[in-house]
């Protein structure tokens, strides 16, 4: 039996960047469960599992466009220094959390600091990166 759209599946996976560094893995925890084709996963991961049988293992490279998208300039936010709370001393690489327009927390990374402004990057940390996944299908249904 092969996994197909609409099937509930469980997979073990390891996600790596092109330099081989691991950014996420289900090793040492329960397998990841999701419904194939339901939009719960990044597009390329979903497509990779479609057609796999229980016990199948594969390694796939998912281009940025089918993962978290390309980095977007409109997700770079300049904030005048006078609007930065006094208790925050921004440094490049620092992660902060802003409140998004929908009231949800939005993680951002400080990418530039000078005397007049700081620049925050609200892109997903993996935006603009091709991702490599080792995937093993462990259960269908």
Backbone as ProteinMPNN parsed JSONL, in Angstrom:
{"seq_chain_A": "XXXXXXXXXXXXXXXXXXXXXXXXXXXXXXXXXXXXXXXXXXXXXXXXXXXXXXXXXXXXXXXXXXXXXXXXXXXXXXXXXXXXXXXXXXXXXXXXXXXXXXXXXXXXXXXXXXXXXXXXXXXXXXXXXXXXXXXXXXXXX", "coords_chain_A": {"N_chain_A": [[0.845, -1.182, 0.0], [0.556, 2.173, -0.845], [1.237, 5.508, 0.247], [-1.157, 8.062, -0.183], [-2.901, 11.027, -1.341], [-4.86, 12.388, 1.233], [-4.45, 10.328, 3.034], [-3.686, 9.497, 6.414], [-0.542, 9.68, 7.796], [2.594, 8.574, 9.267], [5.86, 9.651, 9.798], [9.416, 9.318, 10.09], [12.023, 11.662, 10.163], [14.859, 13.599, 9.037], [15.954, 16.818, 8.769], [18.081, 18.743, 6.78], [20.486, 21.301, 5.971], [22.13, 22.535, 2.975], [24.821, 22.504, 3.638], [25.041, 20.356, 5.255], [24.373, 20.622, 7.916], [22.126, 19.86, 10.545], [18.802, 20.871, 10.935], [16.42, 20.061, 11.994], [14.848, 17.16, 13.411], [13.175, 14.031, 13.794], [14.279, 12.072, 15.25], [14.755, 10.254, 18.245], [12.287, 10.97, 19.219], [8.674, 10.831, 18.965], [7.288, 9.676, 15.813], [6.477, 11.97, 13.144], [3.215, 12.95, 12.513], [0.839, 13.426, 9.909], [-1.577, 14.508, 7.416], [-1.524, 13.445, 4.15], [-1.244, 15.689, 1.488], [-2.885, 17.636, 2.603], [-1.995, 20.149, 3.12], [-0.64, 20.604, 5.457], [2.038, 20.368, 5.674], [5.24, 21.523, 4.372], [5.252, 22.126, 0.88], [7.015, 20.539, -0.805], [7.787, 18.451, 0.909], [5.403, 17.137, 1.485], [4.789, 16.235, -1.136], [6.911, 14.461, -1.491], [6.35, 12.335, 0.228], [4.015, 11.291, -0.785], [3.069, 8.426, -2.45], [4.978, 6.798, -1.274], [5.708, 3.672, 0.401], [5.063, 1.859, 3.464], [7.965, 1.557, 5.384], [9.6, 2.37, 3.356], [12.413, 4.394, 2.51], [13.767, 7.565, 1.784], [15.777, 10.161, 0.33], [15.353, 13.519, -0.189], [15.749, 16.552, -2.006], [14.546, 19.669, -1.44], [13.616, 22.45, -3.146], [13.892, 25.943, -2.274], [11.571, 27.344, -3.103], [9.565, 25.428, -2.86], [9.573, 24.968, -0.245], [10.033, 26.998, 2.293], [9.824, 29.243, 0.792], [11.287, 31.999, -1.094], [13.587, 34.449, 0.235], [12.063, 37.463, 1.193], [12.085, 40.856, 0.385], [10.152, 42.606, 1.329], [9.686, 41.681, 3.823], [11.564, 42.666, 5.433], [12.131, 44.89, 7.983], [12.45, 48.214, 8.885], [13.16, 49.92, 11.834], [12.896, 52.864, 13.627], [15.362, 53.946, 15.983], [14.378, 55.253, 18.236], [11.957, 54.048, 18.666], [12.475, 51.622, 19.709], [12.146, 49.592, 22.529], [13.433, 50.697, 25.69], [14.624, 48.781, 27.323], [15.708, 46.95, 25.639], [18.619, 46.089, 24.049], [19.612, 46.122, 21.035], [21.335, 43.724, 19.03], [23.176, 42.49, 16.245], [21.9, 39.527, 14.882], [20.383, 38.897, 17.069], [17.371, 37.472, 18.315], [14.072, 38.537, 18.297], [10.652, 38.99, 19.366], [7.855, 40.127, 17.775], [4.544, 41.586, 17.753], [2.339, 40.464, 15.438], [0.211, 41.731, 12.761], [-2.13, 40.305, 12.973], [-2.278, 39.781, 15.605], [-0.805, 37.644, 16.397], [2.259, 36.16, 17.648], [5.355, 37.123, 16.16], [8.329, 35.998, 15.145], [11.449, 37.643, 14.752], [14.638, 38.567, 13.339], [17.413, 40.514, 14.241], [19.134, 42.332, 11.871], [20.622, 44.533, 11.217], [22.106, 47.331, 12.771], [22.244, 50.7, 13.602], [22.94, 54.195, 14.381], [20.496, 55.405, 13.902], [18.495, 53.59, 13.157], [17.173, 50.198, 13.425], [17.297, 47.109, 11.657], [14.999, 44.598, 10.998], [14.488, 41.188, 10.279], [11.821, 39.484, 9.127], [11.397, 37.206, 7.734], [10.876, 33.642, 7.412], [13.142, 31.533, 9.161], [14.238, 29.592, 7.508], [13.713, 30.466, 4.99], [14.523, 31.005, 1.568], [16.335, 28.974, 1.437], [17.465, 25.856, 0.165], [16.313, 22.676, 1.094], [17.211, 19.56, 2.567], [15.875, 16.43, 3.066], [15.871, 13.421, 4.879], [13.719, 10.833, 4.766], [11.56, 8.486, 6.295], [8.883, 6.384, 5.873], [6.719, 5.333, 8.299], [4.149, 4.572, 9.023], [0.869, 4.116, 7.718], [-2.368, 5.327, 7.938]], "CA_chain_A": [[0.0, 0.0, 0.0], [1.328, 3.41, -0.947], [0.596, 6.708, 0.781], [-1.757, 8.911, -1.211], [-3.598, 12.205, -0.826], [-5.93, 12.085, 2.173], [-4.021, 9.329, 4.02], [-2.951, 9.893, 7.619], [0.737, 8.964, 7.788], [3.607, 8.93, 10.253], [7.199, 9.552, 9.219], [10.603, 9.81, 10.779], [12.736, 12.508, 9.202], [15.936, 14.495, 9.443], [16.062, 17.938, 7.84], [19.439, 19.297, 6.752], [20.81, 22.339, 5.001], [23.077, 22.052, 1.97], [26.146, 22.3, 4.247], [24.969, 19.146, 6.068], [23.934, 20.885, 9.29], [20.763, 19.409, 10.821], [17.968, 21.905, 11.555], [15.299, 19.43, 12.69], [14.824, 15.708, 13.266], [12.253, 13.324, 14.683], [15.042, 11.062, 15.993], [14.587, 10.328, 19.705], [10.933, 11.363, 19.612], [7.642, 10.145, 18.192], [7.253, 10.077, 14.409], [5.623, 13.095, 12.792], [1.981, 12.542, 11.852], [0.127, 14.439, 9.123], [-2.412, 13.992, 6.336], [-0.907, 13.72, 2.848], [-1.969, 16.583, 0.592], [-3.812, 18.518, 3.326], [-1.394, 21.467, 3.312], [-0.072, 20.721, 6.801], [3.494, 20.311, 5.544], [5.734, 22.279, 3.227], [4.826, 21.501, -0.368], [7.932, 19.506, -1.28], [7.782, 17.318, 1.844], [4.137, 16.472, 1.193], [4.929, 15.55, -2.424], [7.889, 13.379, -1.352], [5.739, 11.208, 0.938], [2.991, 10.748, -1.68], [3.591, 7.305, -3.233], [5.865, 5.938, -0.483], [5.115, 2.554, 1.129], [5.614, 1.701, 4.812], [9.316, 1.019, 5.359], [10.404, 3.079, 2.351], [13.253, 5.511, 2.94], [14.279, 8.338, 0.654], [16.367, 11.469, 0.583], [14.874, 14.467, -1.195], [16.157, 17.951, -1.909], [13.37, 20.5, -1.69], [14.042, 23.819, -3.421], [13.296, 26.971, -1.413], [10.225, 27.693, -3.572], [8.627, 24.405, -2.403], [9.783, 24.831, 1.198], [9.555, 28.201, 2.982], [9.841, 30.352, -0.151], [12.487, 32.827, -1.188], [13.608, 35.598, 1.152], [11.315, 38.582, 0.623], [12.52, 42.176, 0.858], [9.059, 43.253, 2.062], [9.679, 41.146, 5.186], [12.626, 43.375, 6.15], [11.452, 46.006, 8.646], [13.308, 49.219, 9.524], [12.533, 50.507, 13.017], [13.697, 53.955, 14.193], [15.871, 53.558, 17.308], [13.555, 55.799, 19.321], [10.794, 53.174, 18.874], [12.94, 50.381, 20.332], [12.02, 49.702, 23.987], [14.694, 51.039, 26.362], [15.24, 47.605, 27.944], [16.279, 46.099, 24.588], [19.862, 46.57, 23.435], [19.676, 45.254, 19.859], [22.61, 43.286, 18.461], [22.979, 41.688, 15.04], [21.7, 38.11, 15.17], [19.448, 38.753, 18.185], [15.998, 37.153, 17.941], [13.039, 39.238, 19.047], [9.301, 38.613, 18.97], [6.931, 41.243, 17.615], [3.159, 41.178, 17.606], [1.925, 40.644, 14.05], [-1.048, 42.43, 12.525], [-3.238, 39.439, 13.385], [-2.149, 39.558, 17.041], [0.041, 36.474, 16.636], [3.682, 36.478, 17.795], [6.115, 37.038, 14.917], [9.767, 36.048, 15.434], [12.271, 38.422, 13.818], [16.074, 38.575, 13.632], [18.057, 41.809, 14.012], [20.16, 42.16, 10.831], [21.4, 45.77, 11.068], [21.938, 48.294, 13.862], [23.07, 51.913, 13.538], [22.498, 55.242, 15.307], [19.154, 55.906, 13.597], [17.486, 52.539, 12.979], [17.56, 48.792, 13.384], [16.576, 46.381, 10.617], [14.532, 43.299, 11.458], [14.132, 40.255, 9.211], [10.671, 38.681, 9.547], [11.314, 35.992, 6.922], [11.106, 32.385, 8.118], [14.587, 31.267, 9.243], [14.66, 28.716, 6.415], [13.375, 31.07, 3.695], [15.659, 31.181, 0.668], [17.267, 27.845, 1.537], [17.067, 24.531, -0.288], [16.338, 21.782, 2.249], [17.411, 18.141, 2.279], [15.209, 15.61, 4.067], [15.87, 11.962, 4.889], [12.36, 10.508, 5.205], [11.157, 7.082, 6.372], [7.453, 6.237, 6.15], [6.583, 4.276, 9.306], [2.766, 4.123, 9.206], [-0.236, 4.706, 6.951], [-3.637, 5.071, 8.606]], "C_chain_A": [[0.891, 1.247, 0.0], [0.528, 4.578, -0.383], [0.055, 7.539, -0.38], [-2.496, 10.06, -0.539], [-4.772, 11.775, 0.052], [-5.562, 11.059, 3.23], [-3.359, 10.0, 5.22], [-1.688, 9.04, 7.65], [1.587, 9.394, 8.978], [4.967, 8.686, 9.622], [8.248, 9.908, 10.268], [11.384, 10.594, 9.734], [13.913, 13.193, 9.874], [16.034, 15.556, 8.363], [17.435, 18.568, 7.941], [19.51, 20.439, 5.748], [21.842, 21.782, 4.035], [24.477, 21.819, 2.535], [26.172, 21.067, 5.165], [24.504, 19.37, 7.493], [22.449, 20.531, 9.44], [19.989, 20.545, 11.486], [16.769, 21.318, 12.28], [15.354, 17.927, 12.443], [13.794, 15.126, 14.219], [12.966, 12.213, 15.451], [14.862, 11.316, 17.487], [13.262, 10.944, 20.129], [9.949, 10.612, 18.718], [7.716, 10.567, 16.728], [6.274, 11.237, 14.212], [4.402, 12.572, 12.051], [1.357, 13.706, 11.102], [-0.714, 13.745, 8.063], [-1.809, 14.412, 5.004], [-1.823, 14.633, 2.024], [-2.904, 17.569, 1.267], [-3.232, 19.909, 3.572], [-0.809, 21.678, 4.694], [1.444, 20.814, 6.767], [3.934, 21.223, 4.405], [5.485, 21.44, 1.971], [5.721, 20.341, -0.807], [7.974, 18.274, -0.395], [6.545, 16.469, 1.594], [4.26, 15.635, -0.08], [5.874, 14.358, -2.321], [7.265, 12.14, -0.712], [4.671, 10.531, 0.071], [3.622, 9.641, -2.533], [4.547, 6.399, -2.481], [5.06, 4.809, 0.16], [5.766, 2.479, 2.511], [6.966, 0.999, 4.711], [10.209, 1.675, 4.323], [11.187, 4.205, 3.007], [13.704, 6.248, 1.695], [14.906, 9.616, 1.154], [15.922, 12.376, -0.55], [15.468, 15.844, -0.929], [14.965, 18.788, -2.329], [13.844, 21.925, -1.928], [13.273, 24.816, -2.551], [11.855, 27.281, -1.801], [9.173, 26.685, -3.115], [8.782, 24.136, -0.908], [9.188, 26.07, 1.877], [9.615, 29.434, 2.098], [11.18, 31.072, -0.166], [12.425, 33.913, -0.121], [12.915, 36.761, 0.46], [11.777, 39.891, 1.25], [11.424, 42.86, 1.672], [8.907, 42.705, 3.479], [10.832, 41.716, 6.016], [12.005, 44.666, 6.691], [12.485, 46.93, 9.271], [12.534, 49.858, 10.669], [13.43, 51.627, 13.526], [14.12, 53.605, 15.622], [15.012, 54.096, 18.446], [12.293, 54.966, 19.578], [11.176, 51.835, 19.51], [12.817, 50.538, 21.847], [13.387, 49.863, 24.658], [15.398, 49.821, 26.952], [15.837, 46.638, 26.916], [17.501, 46.779, 23.991], [20.11, 45.698, 22.204], [21.098, 44.977, 19.387], [22.298, 42.434, 17.241], [22.911, 40.212, 15.417], [20.722, 37.853, 16.306], [18.055, 38.413, 17.653], [15.057, 37.878, 18.884], [11.681, 38.711, 18.59], [8.441, 39.862, 18.941], [5.516, 40.687, 17.602], [2.751, 41.493, 16.177], [0.585, 41.35, 13.963], [-2.262, 41.633, 12.952], [-3.195, 39.127, 14.885], [-1.263, 38.381, 17.4], [1.496, 36.897, 16.829], [4.414, 36.246, 16.472], [7.596, 37.13, 15.264], [10.505, 36.816, 14.343], [13.725, 38.336, 14.277], [16.612, 39.966, 13.326], [19.187, 41.591, 13.0], [21.04, 43.386, 10.657], [21.08, 46.681, 12.252], [22.822, 49.493, 13.558], [22.457, 52.965, 14.459], [21.059, 55.681, 15.082], [18.094, 54.82, 13.508], [18.083, 51.154, 13.212], [16.735, 48.145, 12.272], [16.271, 44.989, 11.142], [14.132, 42.457, 10.253], [13.022, 39.35, 9.727], [10.465, 37.453, 8.656], [11.467, 34.769, 7.823], [12.609, 32.106, 8.092], [15.096, 30.418, 8.083], [14.271, 29.253, 5.037], [14.643, 31.254, 2.871], [16.643, 30.028, 0.672], [16.649, 26.588, 0.921], [17.265, 23.585, 0.891], [16.485, 20.339, 1.796], [16.769, 17.35, 3.417], [15.481, 14.138, 3.816], [14.527, 11.584, 5.501], [12.182, 8.994, 5.225], [9.677, 7.04, 6.715], [7.277, 5.066, 7.11], [5.15, 3.777, 9.469], [1.844, 4.85, 8.239], [-1.508, 4.335, 7.688], [-3.583, 5.243, 10.091]], "O_chain_A": [[1.855, 1.34, 0.761], [-0.694, 4.633, -0.515], [0.708, 7.701, -1.411], [-2.69, 10.065, 0.677], [-5.57, 10.919, -0.328], [-6.274, 10.919, 4.224], [-2.58, 10.942, 5.072], [-1.758, 7.815, 7.541], [1.341, 10.423, 9.606], [5.2, 7.653, 8.993], [8.001, 10.681, 11.194], [11.401, 10.229, 8.558], [13.962, 13.347, 11.094], [16.178, 15.239, 7.182], [17.907, 18.889, 9.032], [18.713, 20.53, 4.814], [22.37, 20.689, 4.242], [25.241, 21.028, 1.983], [27.197, 20.768, 5.778], [24.263, 18.404, 8.217], [21.629, 20.856, 8.582], [20.447, 21.119, 12.474], [16.155, 22.0, 13.1], [15.841, 17.473, 11.407], [13.567, 15.654, 15.308], [12.333, 11.489, 16.22], [14.824, 12.464, 17.93], [13.12, 11.391, 21.267], [10.346, 9.857, 17.83], [8.151, 11.677, 16.422], [5.366, 11.447, 15.016], [4.534, 11.836, 11.074], [1.343, 14.836, 11.592], [-0.579, 12.543, 7.838], [-1.606, 15.601, 4.758], [-3.019, 14.375, 1.887], [-3.648, 18.273, 0.584], [-3.896, 20.759, 4.166], [-0.509, 22.811, 5.072], [2.064, 21.284, 7.721], [3.123, 21.645, 3.58], [5.509, 20.21, 2.009], [5.218, 19.269, -1.146], [8.174, 17.164, -0.89], [6.623, 15.244, 1.501], [3.879, 14.464, -0.097], [5.664, 13.347, -2.99], [7.615, 11.017, -1.073], [4.452, 9.325, 0.189], [4.591, 9.884, -3.252], [4.901, 5.334, -2.984], [3.87, 4.968, 0.431], [6.877, 2.97, 2.708], [7.097, -0.024, 4.038], [11.433, 1.559, 4.391], [10.708, 4.875, 3.921], [13.989, 5.63, 0.669], [14.61, 10.092, 2.25], [16.09, 12.049, -1.725], [15.662, 16.245, 0.219], [14.439, 18.636, -3.431], [14.409, 22.55, -1.03], [12.14, 24.555, -2.147], [11.005, 27.461, -0.929], [8.002, 27.042, -2.99], [8.197, 23.194, -0.373], [7.97, 26.172, 2.019], [9.474, 30.554, 2.589], [12.074, 30.793, 0.633], [11.349, 34.255, 0.368], [13.15, 37.016, -0.721], [11.853, 40.022, 2.472], [11.721, 43.611, 2.601], [8.091, 43.206, 4.253], [11.052, 41.303, 7.155], [11.42, 45.441, 5.934], [13.3, 46.499, 10.087], [11.392, 50.284, 10.496], [14.599, 51.388, 13.828], [13.337, 53.036, 16.383], [14.922, 53.472, 19.503], [11.629, 55.156, 20.597], [10.309, 51.015, 19.812], [13.326, 51.511, 22.404], [14.369, 49.246, 24.246], [16.623, 49.812, 27.074], [16.41, 45.616, 27.292], [17.422, 47.902, 23.492], [20.746, 44.65, 22.309], [21.946, 45.868, 19.349], [21.283, 41.738, 17.202], [23.747, 39.71, 16.168], [20.276, 36.721, 16.494], [17.606, 38.991, 16.663], [15.22, 37.841, 20.103], [11.578, 38.064, 17.548], [8.31, 40.567, 19.942], [5.307, 39.482, 17.459], [2.808, 42.646, 15.748], [-0.094, 41.544, 14.972], [-3.308, 42.205, 13.26], [-3.976, 38.311, 15.377], [-0.996, 38.141, 18.578], [1.93, 37.888, 16.24], [4.125, 35.289, 15.754], [8.08, 38.199, 15.633], [10.219, 36.656, 13.156], [14.008, 38.068, 15.444], [16.307, 40.536, 12.279], [20.083, 40.778, 13.227], [22.092, 43.306, 10.023], [19.93, 46.785, 12.677], [24.012, 49.334, 13.286], [21.552, 52.657, 15.234], [20.452, 56.272, 15.976], [16.917, 55.086, 13.755], [19.299, 50.959, 13.2], [15.619, 48.575, 11.982], [17.146, 44.292, 11.656], [13.509, 42.958, 9.317], [13.233, 38.551, 10.639], [9.473, 36.74, 8.804], [12.108, 34.842, 8.871], [13.276, 32.413, 7.104], [16.267, 30.515, 7.715], [14.475, 28.577, 4.028], [15.697, 31.61, 3.398], [17.669, 30.083, -0.006], [15.471, 26.295, 1.124], [18.264, 23.677, 1.605], [15.945, 19.946, 0.762], [17.079, 17.571, 4.588], [15.343, 13.654, 2.692], [14.229, 11.972, 6.631], [12.597, 8.3, 4.297], [9.258, 7.595, 7.73], [7.637, 3.935, 6.784], [4.938, 2.683, 9.992], [2.011, 6.041, 7.975], [-1.716, 3.171, 8.029], [-4.591, 5.056, 10.772]]}, "name": "protein", "num_of_chains": 1, "seq": "XXXXXXXXXXXXXXXXXXXXXXXXXXXXXXXXXXXXXXXXXXXXXXXXXXXXXXXXXXXXXXXXXXXXXXXXXXXXXXXXXXXXXXXXXXXXXXXXXXXXXXXXXXXXXXXXXXXXXXXXXXXXXXXXXXXXXXXXXXXXX"}
